[in-house]
Amino acid sequence: MNNETNQMNTPYYAVIFTSIKNEQSIGYQEMAQQMWVLAQEQPGFLGVESARNELGITVSYWKDLPSIAKWKQNSDHMLAQQFGRDKWYSHYKVRICLVEREYEFTS
């Protein structure tokens, strides 16, 4: 999954998804890529950043809470969520946060 965000106008929302995968990973990467493509098509989607080692962290950025709710209820995303619970994750946690300010440094 690519890390892609641009400077965004605050405030906006961040959905922080942390996960620990179990041993089974057949189909995982393909589903993650499909969700990345699908998320980009959703109204209110602003970007995503993702990293995985023992702990996976994906932060998606959204314009508002209704956009997040609609994404959670997307039928393809709901199927991916079910596969995650049934096949790929031993644990996950979702946090939804309001981002009021951002800044960055690049050398």
C-alpha atoms as one frame of an Amber mdcrd trajectory, in Angstrom:
protein
   0.000   0.000   0.000   1.347   3.421  -0.846   1.820   6.227   1.595   0.046
   9.194   0.114  -1.043  12.382   1.779  -0.963  15.988   0.728  -1.178  19.132
   2.796  -4.750  19.089   4.027  -6.878  21.887   5.386  -7.582  21.411   9.073
  -9.668  20.303  10.768 -10.070  16.814   9.320 -10.305  13.305  10.746  -7.789
  10.493  11.016  -8.839   6.854  11.331  -5.971   4.964  12.943  -6.147   1.216
  12.340  -3.554  -0.862  14.198  -3.423  -4.612  13.736  -1.540  -7.788  14.496
  -1.782 -10.427  11.803  -1.998 -14.125  12.484  -0.063 -16.695  10.427  -2.587
 -16.851   7.588  -2.012 -14.250   4.884  -3.390 -15.754   1.669  -5.267 -13.002
  -0.152  -4.349 -10.321   2.381  -2.136  -8.167   0.150  -4.593  -8.301  -2.725
  -7.478  -7.246  -0.474  -5.405  -4.426   1.030  -4.661  -3.121  -2.461  -8.340
  -3.345  -3.453  -9.337  -1.382  -0.330  -6.707   1.278  -1.130  -8.154   1.738
  -4.631 -11.755   1.713  -3.364 -11.054   4.181  -0.543  -9.661   6.706  -3.027
 -13.032   6.692  -4.798 -15.012   7.527  -1.649 -16.386  11.031  -1.070 -14.481
  12.719   1.739 -11.325  10.567   1.437  -8.169  12.691   1.768  -5.245  10.228
   1.900  -3.590   7.318   3.650  -0.307   6.305   5.262   0.549   2.709   6.107
   3.405   0.631   7.560   3.675  -2.999   8.647   6.126  -5.053  10.687   4.893
  -7.050  13.661   2.357  -4.271  14.170   0.502  -2.838  11.193  -0.511   0.808
  11.270  -2.752   2.388   8.657  -3.942   5.948   9.064  -6.598   7.124   6.647
  -7.656  10.753   6.485 -11.209  11.954   5.957 -13.055  15.219   5.531 -15.729
  14.478   8.159 -17.415  11.854  10.325 -20.238  11.087   7.841 -17.590  10.183
   5.217 -15.970   7.774   7.685 -19.329   6.211   8.557 -20.185   5.735   4.890
 -16.799   4.064   4.244 -17.306   1.714   7.205 -20.654   0.647   5.708 -19.365
   0.197   2.140 -20.306  -3.386   1.159 -16.859  -4.258  -0.248 -15.177  -2.768
   2.807 -17.530  -4.711   5.078 -16.481  -7.931   3.310 -12.815  -7.037   3.842
 -13.544  -6.358   7.518 -15.149  -9.788   7.869 -12.195 -11.504   6.164  -9.878
  -9.619   8.525 -11.717 -10.929  11.578 -12.102 -14.464  10.208  -8.761 -14.980
   8.476  -5.991 -12.412   8.913  -5.983 -10.608  12.260  -5.408 -11.865  15.766
  -6.079  -8.326  17.042  -6.984  -4.882  15.741  -8.016  -1.528  17.133  -9.591
   1.490  15.440  -9.264   5.034  16.716 -10.982   8.050  15.159  -9.351  11.391
  15.875  -9.936  15.017  14.958  -6.792  16.620  13.518  -6.786  20.288  14.433
  -3.275  21.178  13.360  -0.463  19.711  11.283   3.097  20.611  10.462   6.083
  18.829   8.946   9.804  19.003   8.280  11.684  17.943   5.155  15.439  18.306
   4.763
